[in-house]
Amino acid sequence: MRRAVAAVAGLAAMLSVAGLAALWPAQAGASGTAAVSRDRSDDAATHSPMVERMLAGDAAAAPVGSRSERSVRAATAAAPLYPVQGIDVASLQHPGGAAINWTDVAEDGYAFAFIKATEGSYYTNPYYAADEAGARAAGLVVAPYAFAIPNYSGGTLQADYALDSAGTLPDGQSLPLIVDLEYDPYAGQDGTPSGSWCYDLTPAQMVSWISAFVTEVQRRTGQLPIIYTVADWWDQCTDSSTAFSADPLWVASAGTSSPTLPAGWTGWTFWQYTASAEVAGISGQTDASYLSGSALELADQVSQSNPTGTSVSLPLSGLDGDPLAAGGPAVSFSATGLPPALSISPVTGTITGTLPAGPAAFDVAVTESAAGLGSVTQDFTWYAHGTVTLRATGNQSDAVGNPVRVRLAASDGLSGCTLRFIATGLPRGLSISNCGMISGWPQAAGEYRVTVHVTDSSGAALGHGKFSWKVTRATGQGPAGHIVLRRDGKCLTELSATDIAIETCNSGSAQRWTIASDGSVRLNGKCLAASTAKTSAAAALELTSCSNGGQRWQLESDAVLESLTSGRCLSDGGSENGSRASAALCVASPNATGSASTPSTSQEWTLPAGPLTAGISGYCASDLRSAGAPAGAVTLQRCSTSAQQSWTVEPDGAISVDGHCLSLPSGQSAPGTPVRLARCQSGADQVWQLAGGPINVQVLSPAAGLCLADPGDRAAARTVLSLEPCVPADPGTNWRVS
């Protein structure tokens, strides 16, 4: 049993991505959806009735090494095709509230468990947390799965709902989140025609929905989700899309030798072959799946870096590094491209020997093979580095809210990223990459003492340095003008320092607000602040000194302005002149499908037009284009105060400049597609969401599931901006909207 668990743990490492980004806040509406009168009686089930019926006729084969008498008899009658198996469960496996005995499940020979976490954006499995903890404690590798209901709410929202409900981050021992895409279990009951298994969506709409889900999971976790599906559903409902072949596949298919694959995949990672498994520790029957022999894979091997002339011993772990299961085939290893004096053990996969005396880089390929299961090869670079010298870094100085991009360097006789950098004491909001790039947006003023350490893959201390970093308060400069209420076109006005009201717009100084780089809202040298409120009553607004950093506000999607101190939203108190403004509880009403939420009309504002400042220091988005650029192209230019860089975030989700709106090219939404400016009109291709904060945000197109980006972080004027995957740690997809 221990070997089978090690097998899937290796797969978890293979599917994980190093350097995971922090979780993003959930999109608006993720925690509350409209109450609709629909039958959702299938939410306790693992899968749709169609899939369960399809698989129910296949007798469950017990795993190799199972310990119960029943499983031994089953194994004798029908030995499984693949030695590593797992199960998937939902609340249906808890009849009358009965618990699953996960120790019994593990002893019955099962190595992984997929646990239903959510359905749509309205149902959370009440047994998920206990099952996840119990399965882990018993030694199983686990993954949550989200049963998708694409006609209920958007892909981004359902991904957020699942991630928030599961409440876990990938950790090298977990598999990625799974999105369950299959027949509509509520066809004929949810406003769709009976037999409309595709949720009454066109293939293009379905592909767009899946893309939004996949992109959101990758953005928040650093991993592509596993896709669960059925071949005939996929081919019909996505028109045989091949856009998601990079995602690991969990396929449901009846049969005895191999599954039927959907378009886009040439192999599978997991195969759900039965809905009739009888598993020790679980009441009734449940689903069971194989782990594919083609998933035999080395744990993702990062580049190695060690000093020249040193003796090394590097164990490489495969799915098991040993027979995959009791009675399973033996695994063997081989390698090419190793440094001359190194060799690999064909049995254990350990590489030993002495590195050369001079600096050099070696492109290594290690192959893992198992009889009857095929082989797989992993490539990595092995650096033999010389003496390390960390180049001195001068003292740094920046202001709150200004983007930072500082590269540290260390010489070791080799070119490229051959060493690893670690920094402590960085200003809040900044981080350092393994290759020594410090980036981010300073969030708090202060004097910081930074210490940098340089290591290699052994973790040995090879060099260190120190420097100071002074972060000053925001200067108070920024776009200035009216803050306009969408509902009636009136303006936020200072009647007195303690009376902030709504008045007919005019050209007076009492309505000329400045949005500073730190998010403070300023007027005549003072900052807009909200008093602390301990009840649901609206908090009063006042203008106070900015000397303590002021109170900061965050522009959210739908043009809501939220106080980062109180979590309340700027709100008007009525439509009459002189009606007092306040910081009130943020109010949003879910729409009829739960796919989005609409803010209160008293909380939607248009701020002064200002720059879209890039995470690449010194550059802003512009409608200035050079000869040869596509018509309507949006480009990266040196920041200025020109009208070509004065963008307005509209309450309807549009982002406009000089009378034109930021748009997706017609019918295009793939990564690398250039964005464009077009005549403003209502449509999904001109709707953008702001995600992140408190200073830098990502500008997300819900229709594409991608973000506005400087492709490749080029930091060069006239670069055409494009749609790219949303990666929080990537400076090229981060912007300050002010």
C-alpha positions in Angstrom: 0.0 0.0 0.0 2.8 2.4 0.9 4.2 2.1 -2.6 0.9 2.9 -4.2 0.6 6.1 -2.2 4.1 7.1 -3.1 3.2 6.6 -6.7 0.4 9.2 -6.6 2.4 11.5 -4.4 5.0 11.6 -7.1 2.3 12.5 -9.6 1.2 15.3 -7.2 4.8 16.7 -7.4 4.8 16.3 -11.2 1.5 18.3 -11.5 2.6 21.0 -9.1 4.3 24.2 -9.9 7.1 25.7 -7.8 6.8 29.1 -6.3 3.0 29.2 -5.9 1.4 32.6 -5.9 -0.7 33.8 -3.0 -4.5 33.3 -3.2 -6.4 36.1 -4.8 -9.5 37.5 -3.2 -12.7 35.9 -4.6 -14.4 37.8 -7.4 -17.5 39.7 -6.5 -20.5 37.5 -6.0 -18.6 34.3 -5.2 -20.1 34.0 -1.8 -23.7 34.7 -2.6 -26.0 34.0 -5.5 -29.6 34.7 -6.2 -32.1 32.3 -4.9 -33.7 30.6 -7.9 -36.5 28.0 -8.0 -34.7 25.0 -9.4 -34.4 21.4 -8.6 -30.8 20.7 -7.5 -31.4 17.3 -6.1 -28.3 15.8 -7.8 -25.9 18.0 -5.8 -25.2 15.2 -3.3 -24.1 12.8 -6.1 -20.6 12.4 -7.4 -21.6 12.7 -11.1 -24.7 13.0 -13.4 -27.1 10.1 -13.6 -26.1 9.6 -17.2 -22.4 8.9 -16.3 -23.4 6.7 -13.4 -25.6 4.6 -15.6 -22.9 4.4 -18.2 -20.4 3.1 -15.7 -22.6 1.0 -13.4 -22.5 -2.1 -15.6 -18.8 -2.5 -15.3 -17.8 -4.7 -12.3 -15.3 -3.1 -10.0 -11.8 -4.6 -10.1 -10.1 -4.4 -6.7 -6.7 -2.8 -6.5 -3.5 -4.9 -6.4 -2.5 -5.4 -2.7 -6.0 -4.9 -1.3 -6.4 -6.5 2.1 -10.1 -7.3 2.5 -11.3 -10.8 1.6 -13.9 -9.4 -0.7 -11.2 -7.5 -2.6 -8.9 -10.4 -2.9 -11.7 -12.5 -4.5 -12.4 -9.7 -6.9 -8.7 -9.3 -7.8 -8.5 -13.0 -8.5 -11.5 -12.8 -10.8 -10.4 -9.7 -12.7 -6.9 -8.3 -12.2 -6.9 -4.6 -12.8 -5.1 -3.2 -15.9 -3.2 -0.6 -13.8 -1.8 -1.1 -10.3 -2.6 2.3 -8.8 -6.3 3.1 -8.2 -8.4 5.7 -6.4 -12.0 6.6 -5.7 -14.2 9.7 -5.8 -16.8 10.5 -3.3 -19.5 13.1 -2.5 -22.0 13.6 0.3 -24.0 10.6 -1.2 -21.3 8.4 0.4 -22.5 9.5 3.8 -26.0 8.0 4.1 -27.6 9.2 7.3 -24.5 11.2 8.1 -22.3 8.1 8.3 -18.6 8.8 8.2 -16.1 7.2 5.7 -13.4 5.1 7.4 -10.5 6.3 5.4 -8.0 4.0 7.1 -10.1 1.1 5.8 -10.1 2.7 2.3 -6.3 2.9 2.4 -5.9 -0.7 3.6 -8.2 -1.8 0.8 -5.5 -0.7 -1.6 -6.7 2.7 -2.8 -4.1 5.4 -3.2 -5.9 8.6 -4.1 -9.3 10.2 -3.4 -11.2 12.8 -5.4 -13.7 14.6 -3.2 -16.6 16.7 -4.5 -16.2 20.2 -3.1 -18.8 22.3 -4.9 -21.5 22.3 -7.5 -22.0 25.4 -9.5 -21.7 28.4 -7.2 -24.5 27.5 -4.9 -23.6 24.2 -3.2 -20.7 23.2 -0.9 -20.3 19.6 0.1 -20.7 19.6 3.9 -18.5 16.5 4.3 -15.6 17.9 2.2 -13.4 19.1 5.0 -13.8 16.0 7.1 -13.2 13.7 4.1 -10.2 15.7 3.0 -8.6 15.6 6.4 -9.4 11.9 6.9 -8.1 10.8 3.5 -4.8 12.7 4.1 -4.4 11.3 7.5 -4.8 7.8 6.1 -2.0 8.5 3.6 -4.1 9.0 0.4 -3.4 11.8 -2.0 -6.4 14.0 -2.4 -7.9 16.6 -4.8 -11.1 18.6 -4.7 -13.4 18.7 -7.7 -16.0 21.2 -8.8 -19.1 20.0 -10.6 -19.5 22.7 -13.2 -22.9 24.1 -14.0 -22.0 26.5 -16.9 -25.5 27.9 -17.4 -25.8 29.0 -13.7 -22.7 31.3 -13.3 -19.5 32.2 -15.0 -16.3 30.1 -15.1 -14.3 32.6 -13.1 -16.8 32.7 -10.4 -17.2 28.9 -10.1 -13.5 28.5 -10.0 -13.2 31.0 -7.2 -16.2 29.4 -5.4 -14.5 26.0 -5.5 -11.1 27.2 -4.4 -12.5 29.2 -1.6 -14.7 26.3 -0.4 -11.9 23.8 -0.6 -9.7 26.2 1.3 -6.4 24.5 0.3 -3.3 25.4 -1.6 -1.2 23.0 -3.7 1.6 21.7 -1.5 3.4 19.1 -3.5 1.3 16.4 -2.0 -2.0 17.5 -3.5 -3.3 17.2 -7.0 -4.7 20.2 -8.7 -8.4 21.2 -8.5 -10.6 19.2 -10.9 -13.3 20.7 -13.0 -16.1 18.2 -13.7 -17.5 18.9 -17.2 -20.3 16.5 -18.2 -24.0 16.1 -19.0 -26.4 18.6 -17.5 -28.1 16.6 -14.7 -30.9 19.2 -14.6 -31.8 19.3 -18.3 -35.5 20.0 -18.6 -35.6 21.4 -15.1 -33.3 24.4 -15.3 -34.9 26.3 -18.2 -33.2 24.2 -20.8 -34.9 21.7 -23.1 -35.1 18.1 -21.9 -32.1 16.2 -23.3 -30.0 19.4 -23.7 -26.9 17.9 -22.1 -24.8 21.0 -23.0 -26.6 23.4 -20.6 -28.2 25.1 -23.6 -24.8 26.7 -24.5 -23.2 26.9 -27.9 -19.8 25.2 -28.3 -18.1 28.6 -28.5 -19.8 29.7 -25.2 -18.8 26.4 -23.6 -15.2 26.8 -24.6 -15.2 30.4 -23.3 -16.6 29.2 -20.0 -14.0 26.5 -19.6 -11.2 28.9 -20.5 -12.4 31.3 -17.8 -12.4 28.5 -15.2 -9.0 27.2 -16.3 -7.4 30.6 -16.3 -8.7 31.5 -12.9 -7.4 28.3 -11.3 -4.0 28.8 -12.9 -3.9 32.4 -11.8 -4.7 31.6 -8.2 -2.8 28.3 -7.7 -0.1 28.3 -10.4 -1.5 25.0 -11.7 -3.7 24.0 -14.6 -6.8 22.2 -13.3 -7.5 18.5 -14.1 -10.4 18.2 -16.5 -12.9 15.5 -15.9 -15.2 14.7 -18.9 -16.8 12.1 -21.2 -15.7 11.9 -24.8 -19.1 12.2 -26.5 -20.1 15.1 -24.2 -16.9 16.9 -24.9 -17.0 16.4 -28.6 -20.6 17.5 -28.9 -20.6 20.4 -26.4 -17.2 22.0 -27.2 -17.3 21.0 -30.9 -14.3 18.7 -30.3 -12.1 21.6 -29.0 -8.4 20.9 -28.7 -7.7 24.1 -26.7 -7.2 22.3 -23.3 -4.8 19.5 -24.2 -2.3 20.8 -21.7 -4.6 20.1 -18.8 -4.3 16.6 -17.2 -7.3 14.5 -18.2 -9.6 12.4 -16.0 -11.9 10.6 -18.4 -15.0 8.6 -17.6 -15.5 5.7 -20.1 -17.0 2.3 -20.1 -14.8 -0.5 -21.3 -12.3 -3.1 -20.3 -9.0 -2.3 -22.0 -8.8 1.5 -22.6 -11.0 4.5 -22.4 -12.5 6.5 -25.3 -10.7 9.9 -25.4 -12.2 13.3 -26.1 -10.7 15.4 -28.9 -7.5 17.2 -27.9 -5.9 14.5 -25.8 -3.7 11.6 -26.9 -3.5 10.1 -23.5 -5.1 10.1 -20.1 -3.9 10.6 -16.5 -6.9 9.1 -14.7 -9.6 6.8 -16.1 -12.9 6.4 -14.2 -13.9 2.9 -15.2 -16.7 2.0 -12.8 -19.5 3.4 -10.6 -19.9 0.1 -8.8 -16.8 -0.2 -6.7 -17.4 -1.8 -3.2 -14.7 -0.3 -1.0 -14.0 -1.1 2.6 -14.9 1.8 4.9 -17.7 3.2 2.6 -21.4 2.3 2.7 -22.8 1.3 -0.6 -21.0 1.6 -4.0 -18.8 4.3 -5.3 -16.7 5.3 -8.3 -13.2 4.1 -8.9 -10.5 5.2 -11.3 -7.1 4.0 -12.6 -3.9 6.0 -12.7 -2.5 5.7 -16.2 0.7 3.9 -16.8 1.4 6.7 -19.3 1.4 9.0 -16.3 4.6 7.3 -15.1 6.7 10.5 -14.6 9.6 11.7 -12.6 8.9 14.3 -10.0 9.4 17.6 -11.8 13.2 18.1 -11.7 14.4 21.7 -11.4 17.8 22.7 -12.6 20.7 21.6 -10.4 23.6 24.0 -9.4 26.6 22.9 -7.5 30.2 24.1 -7.0 32.8 22.8 -9.5 34.8 19.8 -8.3 32.3 18.7 -5.6 31.0 15.2 -5.0 27.3 14.9 -5.5 24.6 12.3 -4.8 21.2 13.3 -6.3 18.3 10.8 -5.8 15.7 11.2 -8.5 12.2 10.1 -7.5 9.7 8.7 -10.0 6.1 8.0 -9.2 7.5 5.4 -6.8 11.3 5.0 -7.2 10.4 1.3 -6.5 7.8 -1.1 -7.8 4.6 0.8 -8.2 2.6 -1.6 -6.1 3.0 -5.0 -4.5 3.5 -7.4 -7.4 3.9 -4.4 -9.8 6.6 -3.9 -12.4 10.0 -2.7 -11.4 11.1 0.8 -12.4 14.5 1.4 -14.1 16.4 4.6 -14.8 18.9 5.8 -17.4 20.4 9.2 -18.3 22.2 11.1 -21.1 24.1 14.4 -21.0 25.4 13.9 -17.4 28.7 15.6 -16.5 31.6 13.2 -17.5 32.3 11.7 -14.1 28.7 11.2 -13.0 26.5 8.1 -13.4 23.0 7.1 -12.5 21.9 3.9 -10.7 19.5 2.0 -13.0 17.7 0.7 -9.9 17.4 3.6 -7.5 17.7 6.6 -9.9 20.4 8.2 -7.8 23.1 10.2 -9.7 26.5 10.1 -8.1 30.1 11.3 -8.9 32.3 14.4 -9.0 31.6 17.5 -11.0 34.2 18.9 -13.3 36.9 21.3 -12.1 35.8 24.2 -14.4 32.5 26.0 -14.8 30.2 24.3 -17.2 26.5 23.6 -18.0 25.1 20.2 -18.9 21.7 19.4 -20.5 20.6 16.2 -18.8 17.8 13.9 -19.8 16.7 11.2 -17.4 14.4 8.4 -18.5 12.3 6.3 -16.2 10.9 3.0 -17.5 8.6 0.2 -16.2 7.7 -3.0 -17.9 4.3 -2.8 -19.5 3.9 0.8 -18.6 6.2 2.5 -21.0 8.8 5.2 -20.3 9.1 9.0 -19.8 11.9 11.4 -20.0 12.6 14.6 -18.0 15.1 17.2 -19.0 17.0 19.6 -16.8 20.2 21.6 -16.7 23.0 20.8 -14.3 25.3 23.8 -13.6 28.8 23.3 -12.2 29.5 26.9 -11.0 32.7 28.6 -10.0 33.3 31.0 -7.1 30.3 33.2 -6.5 30.5 37.0 -6.2 27.4 38.9 -5.4 27.6 42.3 -7.0 27.0 45.2 -4.7 23.6 46.8 -4.8 23.3 50.5 -4.0 20.8 51.8 -1.5 17.3 52.2 -3.0 14.6 54.8 -2.6 11.0 54.7 -3.8 7.6 56.0 -2.9 4.5 54.1 -1.9 2.5 53.0 -4.9 5.3 53.3 -7.5 6.3 50.1 -9.3 9.7 48.6 -8.5 11.9 46.4 -10.8 15.5 45.9 -9.5 17.7 43.0 -10.7 20.4 41.7 -8.5 23.3 39.8 -10.0 25.9 37.3 -9.0 28.8 36.1 -11.1 29.8 32.4 -11.0 31.6 31.8 -14.3 28.3 30.9 -16.1 25.6 32.9 -17.9 21.9 32.9 -17.2 20.0 32.1 -14.0 22.3 29.5 -12.4 21.9 30.4 -8.7 19.1 31.1 -6.3 18.4 34.4 -4.5 16.7 34.9 -1.1 16.0 38.3 0.5 14.8 39.3 3.9 13.7 42.7 5.1 12.2 43.8 1.8 9.6 46.7 1.9 6.0 45.4 2.2 4.6 44.7 -1.3 7.9 43.6 -2.8 9.3 40.1 -3.5 12.3 38.6 -5.1 12.4 35.8 -7.7 14.7 32.9 -7.6 16.8 34.6 -10.3 17.2 37.8 -8.3 14.5 40.1 -9.7 12.9 42.3 -7.1 9.5 43.6 -8.2 6.2 44.8 -6.8 4.6 48.0 -5.4 5.7 49.4 -2.0 2.8 49.6 0.3 4.1 51.3 3.4 6.5 54.1 4.1 9.6 53.3 6.2 13.3 52.6 6.3 14.1 48.9 5.4 17.3 47.0 5.8 17.5 44.3 3.1 19.7 41.2 3.4 20.3 39.1 0.3 21.6 35.5 0.3 22.8 33.6 -2.7 22.6 29.8 -2.7 22.7 26.9 -5.2 20.6 23.7 -5.2 22.5 22.4 -2.2 21.3 25.3 -0.1 24.8 26.3 0.9 25.4 30.0 1.6 27.6 31.2 -1.2 27.3 35.0 -0.8 25.4 37.7 0.9 24.9 41.4 0.9 23.0 44.2 2.6 21.6 47.5 1.5 18.9 50.0 2.7 15.6 50.7 1.1 13.8 54.0 1.9 10.1 54.1 1.0 8.6 57.6 1.3 4.9 58.5 1.5 3.0 59.1 -1.8 3.6 62.6 -3.1 -0.1 63.4 -3.4 0.2 63.9 -7.1 -2.1 62.0 -9.5 -5.1 62.5 -11.8 -7.4 65.2 -10.6 -11.0 66.1 -11.3 -14.5 65.2 -10.5 -15.7 62.0 -8.7 -19.1 61.5 -10.3 -22.0 59.5 -9.1 -23.3 57.3 -12.0 -26.9 57.4 -10.9 -27.5 61.2 -11.4 -24.3 62.7 -12.6 -23.6 64.7 -9.4 -20.2 65.2 -7.9 -18.6 64.5 -4.5 -18.1 67.8 -2.8 -16.5 69.3 0.3 -19.0 71.4 2.1 -16.7 71.4 5.1 -14.0 69.2 6.5 -16.6 67.1 8.2 -19.4 67.4 5.6 -18.7 65.6 2.4 -21.8 65.7 0.2 -23.3 65.3 -3.3 -23.7 68.4 -5.4 -24.3 69.5 -8.9 -21.0 69.4 -10.7 -19.1 72.7 -11.1 -15.5 73.9 -11.7 -14.8 74.8 -8.1 -11.9 73.5 -6.1 -14.2 71.8 -3.6 -14.9 69.2 -6.3 -11.4 68.8 -7.6 -10.2 65.5 -6.1 -6.8 63.9 -6.6 -6.2 60.1 -6.7 -2.7 59.6 -5.3 -0.5 56.6 -6.1 -1.1 55.1 -2.7 -4.9 55.0 -3.3 -5.6 58.0 -1.0 -8.3 60.4 -2.2 -7.2 64.0 -1.7 -8.6 67.5 -1.7 -6.7 70.7 -1.0 -3.8 68.8 0.7 -6.1 66.6 2.9 -7.2 63.0 2.7 -10.7 61.5 2.6 -11.3 59.3 5.6 -14.2 57.3 7.0 -14.7 57.2 10.8 -14.7 53.7 12.4 -18.2 52.3 12.6 -19.0 49.4 14.9 -22.5 48.9 13.7 -24.2 48.6 10.3 -24.8 52.3 10.3 -23.0 54.3 7.6 -19.7 55.8 8.7 -19.3 59.6 8.3 -16.7 61.0 6.0 -14.2 63.7 6.8 -11.0 65.3 5.4 -8.0 64.7 7.6 -4.3 65.2 7.6 -2.4 63.0 5.1 0.8 63.0 7.3 0.1 59.5 8.6 -0.3 58.1 5.2 -4.0 59.0 4.9 -6.8 56.6 4.4 -6.6 54.5 1.3 -9.3 53.5 -1.1 -9.4 50.7 -3.7 -11.2 51.1 -7.0 -13.0 47.8 -7.6 -14.9 46.3 -10.6 -18.1 48.1 -11.5 -16.5 51.4 -10.3 -17.1 50.8 -6.6 -14.6 52.7 -4.3 -13.9 50.7 -1.2 -12.2 51.9 2.0 -9.3 49.6 2.8 -9.6 50.7 6.4 -13.2 49.9 7.0 -14.1 47.7 4.1 -17.0 49.9 3.3 -17.9 51.6 0.0 -18.2 55.3 -0.8 -22.0 55.9 -0.9 -24.3 58.9 -1.5 -27.2 59.6 0.8 -29.8 60.8 -1.6 -30.4 62.5 -5.0 -30.9 66.0 -3.6 -28.1 68.6 -3.6 -26.3 68.6 -0.3 -27.1 64.9 0.5 -24.3 63.7 2.7 -22.0 61.0 1.4 -20.7 58.3 3.7 -18.8 55.0 3.8 -21.7 52.5 3.9 -21.8 48.7 3.8 -21.1 47.6 0.3 -24.3 46.4 -1.4 -24.5 44.2 -4.5 -27.5 42.3 -5.9 -26.8 38.9 -7.6 -28.4 38.6 -11.0 -30.9 35.9 -11.9 -28.2 33.4 -12.8 -25.7 34.1 -10.1 -23.0 34.9 -12.7 -22.3 38.4 -11.5 -23.5 41.0 -9.0 -24.6 44.6 -9.6 -23.6 47.2 -7.1 -26.1 49.6 -5.6 -26.6 52.7 -7.8 -25.6 54.8 -4.8 -22.1 53.3 -4.8 -21.0 53.5 -8.5 -18.6 56.3 -9.3 -16.5 57.5 -12.1 -13.0 58.8 -11.0 -10.9 61.4 -12.7 -9.2 60.0 -15.9 -5.7 58.9 -15.2 -2.9 56.5 -16.3 -2.8 52.8 -16.5 0.6 52.5 -14.9 2.4 49.2 -15.7 4.3 47.0 -13.2 7.3 47.7 -15.5 8.6 50.9 -13.9 8.2 54.1 -15.8 5.8 52.8 -18.5 2.0 53.3 -19.0 -0.6 52.1 -21.4 -1.3 54.5 -24.3 -3.4 54.8 -27.5 -0.3 56.1 -29.3 0.8 53.6 -31.9 3.7 53.6 -34.3 3.8 52.8 -38.0 3.2 49.2 -38.6 1.2 48.6 -35.4 -2.3 47.2 -35.9 -5.2 49.7 -36.2 -6.4 50.6 -32.7 -3.4 49.0 -31.0 -2.8 49.8 -27.3 0.9 50.3 -26.6 3.4 50.6 -23.8 4.9 54.1 -23.6 6.9 56.2 -21.2 4.5 57.6 -18.7 3.3 61.2 -19.3 0.4 63.4 -18.5 -0.9 63.4 -22.1 -4.5 62.7 -23.1 -3.3 59.6 -24.8 -2.7 58.1 -21.4 -5.8 59.4 -19.6 -8.0 56.3 -19.0 -11.4 56.2 -17.4 -12.8 53.1 -15.7 -16.6 53.2 -16.4 -19.2 51.7 -14.1 -20.4 49.4 -16.9 -16.9 47.7 -17.0 -15.6 49.6 -19.9 -12.1 51.2 -19.8 -11.9 54.2 -22.2 -9.4 56.7 -23.5 -9.9 59.5 -26.0 -13.4 58.4 -26.8 -12.6 54.7 -27.5 -12.9 51.6 -25.3 -10.4 48.8 -24.6 -11.7 45.8 -26.5 -11.0 42.2 -27.5 -10.4 41.6 -31.2 -13.6 40.2 -32.8 -13.8 36.5 -32.1 -10.3 36.2 -30.7 -9.4 35.4 -27.1 -6.3 33.3 -27.2 -3.1 34.2 -25.2 -0.9 36.5 -27.2 -3.8 38.2 -29.0 -3.3 42.0 -29.2 -5.9 44.1 -27.5 -7.4 47.1 -29.4 -9.3 50.3 -29.1 -12.7 50.4 -30.7 -15.9 52.5 -30.7 -17.5 52.1 -27.3 -20.6 50.0 -27.3 -22.3 47.6 -24.9 -20.8 44.1 -25.3 -18.8 41.4 -23.4 -15.7 42.2 -25.5 -15.5 45.6 -23.7 -16.1 44.5 -20.1 -13.1 44.3 -17.8 -12.7 43.5 -14.1 -10.2 44.7 -11.7 -8.8 42.0 -9.4 -6.1 42.2 -6.7 -4.9 45.2 -4.8 -4.5 47.1 -2.6 -2.4 49.1 -5.1 -1.7 47.0 -8.1 -4.5 45.1 -9.9 -4.9 42.8 -12.8 -7.2 44.0 -15.6 -9.1 40.8 -16.5 -11.4 40.2 -19.5 -14.1 37.8 -18.2 -15.0 36.9 -21.8 -11.4 35.7 -22.5 -10.4 34.7 -19.0 -7.1 36.5 -19.7 -5.5 39.7 -18.6 -4.1 42.9 -20.2 -0.4 42.5 -20.3 3.0 43.7 -21.5 4.0 40.4 -23.2 7.3 39.1 -22.0 7.8 42.1 -19.7 9.6 43.8 -22.5 9.8 47.2 -20.8 10.1 48.8 -24.2 8.2 51.8 -25.7 5.8 50.9 -28.5 5.3 47.3 -27.3 1.8 46.3 -28.3 -0.2 45.1 -25.3 -1.9 41.8 -25.5 -4.0 39.2 -23.7 -2.0 36.9 -21.5 -2.6 34.4 -18.6 -3.2 36.2 -15.4 -0.2 35.5 -13.1 -0.1 37.7 -10.0 3.6 37.5 -9.6 4.2 38.7 -13.2 4.9 42.5 -13.4 3.7 42.5 -17.0 0.1 41.7 -15.9 0.0 44.2 -13.0 -1.3 47.7 -13.3 -2.1 50.7 -11.1 -5.5 52.2 -12.2 -5.7 55.8 -11.1 
